[in-house]
Amino acid sequence: MRQPAMVAIIDDDEQVRTATASLVRSLGLAASTFASAEDFLNSPRRPDAACVITDVQMPGMSGIELQEALRADGHRTPLIFITAFPEERVRRQAAAGGAIGFLAKPFDGTEMIACLDHALGGIA
Amino acid sequence: MRRHLLSAARLSVSSTSSSPLAPTLALVLGAGIFLVDTLTPLDMAVAVLYVAVVMLLADRLSRPGILLVGAACIALTLISFLVTHHVPDDPEAALRALVSLSAIAVATVLSLRNRQSNESLRSQAALLDLTHDAVLVRNAEDIILYWNRGAEELYGWSAAEAVGRKTSELLQTTFPVSREAAQAQLLDEARWEGELRHTRKDGSHLVVSSRWSLRHDERGLPAAAMETNNDITARKRSEDALHRAHSELAHVTRVATLGQLTASIAHEVNQPLAAVVTNGEACLRWLRRPEPDVPEAVATVERMIANGRRASEVIARLRALARGDDPEHMPLHLDETVEEALMLMDWERTRNGVVLALDMPAGLPQVIGDKVQLQQVIINLVMNAVQAMEHSPAPRILTVRAGVEHGLAQAMVQLEVSDTGDGIAPEQLAKLFEPFHSTKPNGMGLGLSISRSIIEAHAGRIQAEPGVERGMTFLLALPAVKETTS
């Protein structure tokens, strides 16, 4: 049987990442949570991530900086951004880096599922 | 001096009770003695009784008057002697006359001396009437013995109305702690000072600054207390008004600070709401599966409840900070107070790329204070620190550290808030806490000035120092509560 695709969830707020992970798992996907972008980059599970859901504003590295770091390393992992402050400037930066979604917190479940669907090519 | 005042008090009481019949009585007595001495052949020193005449009149007369009465009595004795005893060689009669004369002379001299000390006491008592303070003397049973003119003016009762009444009943005294506590200190240290609330004859209230002194009798037992009262009602009222104005200003600046924190606060409320919504979405999907996953659904609902609570706690904290009540002092844990305040600024700090180094040792003693006001100070210091690092190179570190300082008098709980910004020029350091002095382009210059008055109202201190390597360090210290509650 095929392993379900793994979605990495990065948010400094534990409650938000637990809830997001539950939503992802309810779709039949696997979820791994990380408290910071640095934690994710240094994790051995990093190559398994088929998609990354990340907060924008975090202590240390921001979501946008994470996208830049991944792209600089040549990774094409799709990214979905969630933010409490959906500023147009940041949205454009994310889109320029190839982000699949840019959602305001609290995000709409259907929208998130649509983004995941797009990112994972119909798996969800 | 105290003894004199008390004698004077007794004097003023006794002088009102002397009989108006005394002069008549003295005259009748004098005439009677003269007649008996002159007309009856009694072999007795009848003239000794003139002493009574002198004594009766002594209280009423001036010093020349006493002298005149004494001289008259001597003259009458001599006349009686010369009239009845033609024979100058009657030695017994001469001796009797001599005894009488000496007795009259002694009585006159004693009366004169008594008169003189009475006069000086009266003039001292009159001096007490000159003071604007209300002075009263009361005995061990709290009965008023003396009541000066100042007391008459302040309270509206005349001395005649007040003397003989119980002080605490007449003035309906309200004590800061209790009458027993004040009385115990008076007996212990022979003095007491404090603020009392009294009621005037017309029913109006006043606040006095009261000083009590205790006098002991010959056996060393407490005899009487002198109480000096000074009306401070007006001063109290303006102090209260100043206090109110101050607390209103603190409130206004606090609300202004919260205004600056809007984005941070919105984030603090939005995070739990986002978690509630996402958990809800997940819950629906767990339940809508072909085979509903109830344990997963239950877990999401539990998280929804916890996050709903978390959001309402943030709101409650904000409401407390925005309230404008009078400060309420109670024992509190500084670490909790600091952590709650820091939480409201998490986003503001993160947005500025500032890393928090928090060092709160376990088991810190509690401090007495108003949580909202102390959080206002902490928020102010942290905001300043974060803003000071806005243009600084990384790492931008906000250090918040607590500790205990064991001073000579009492232990203090210390809090240090440091930044790694550019710091300020040494000549600015002294002016930092002055009102309307700001180093920020849009600063009102009230934050630190209000912070200082809040800390001083908590019997603490606050100071600013240049940071160890760079930036600024603010140190504040608050008195620790003596009994540490575990």
Chai-1 contact restraints between the chains, C-beta under 6 A:
chainA,res_idxA,chainB,res_idxB,connection_type,confidence,min_distance_angstrom,max_distance_angstrom,comment,restraint_id
A,D13,B,Q271,contact,1.0,0.0,6.0,A-B,restraint_1
A,Q15,B,A275,contact,1.0,0.0,6.0,A-B,restraint_2
A,Q15,B,N307,contact,1.0,0.0,6.0,A-B,restraint_3
A,V16,B,A274,contact,1.0,0.0,6.0,A-B,restraint_4
A,V16,B,A275,contact,1.0,0.0,6.0,A-B,restraint_5
A,A19,B,A275,contact,1.0,0.0,6.0,A-B,restraint_6
A,A19,B,T278,contact,1.0,0.0,6.0,A-B,restraint_7
A,A19,B,N279,contact,1.0,0.0,6.0,A-B,restraint_8
A,T20,B,T278,contact,1.0,0.0,6.0,A-B,restraint_9
A,S22,B,A282,contact,1.0,0.0,6.0,A-B,restraint_10
A,S22,B,T300,contact,1.0,0.0,6.0,A-B,restraint_11
A,L23,B,T278,contact,1.0,0.0,6.0,A-B,restraint_12
A,L23,B,E281,contact,1.0,0.0,6.0,A-B,restraint_13
A,L23,B,A282,contact,1.0,0.0,6.0,A-B,restraint_14
A,S26,B,A282,contact,1.0,0.0,6.0,A-B,restraint_15
A,S26,B,R285,contact,1.0,0.0,6.0,A-B,restraint_16
A,S26,B,W286,contact,1.0,0.0,6.0,A-B,restraint_17
A,Q57,B,T350,contact,1.0,0.0,6.0,A-B,restraint_18
A,P59,B,T350,contact,1.0,0.0,6.0,A-B,restraint_19
A,A84,B,H267,contact,1.0,0.0,6.0,A-B,restraint_20
A,A84,B,N270,contact,1.0,0.0,6.0,A-B,restraint_21
A,K105,B,A274,contact,1.0,0.0,6.0,A-B,restraint_22
A,P106,B,L273,contact,1.0,0.0,6.0,A-B,restraint_23
A,P106,B,A274,contact,1.0,0.0,6.0,A-B,restraint_24
A,P106,B,V277,contact,1.0,0.0,6.0,A-B,restraint_25
A,G109,B,E281,contact,1.0,0.0,6.0,A-B,restraint_26
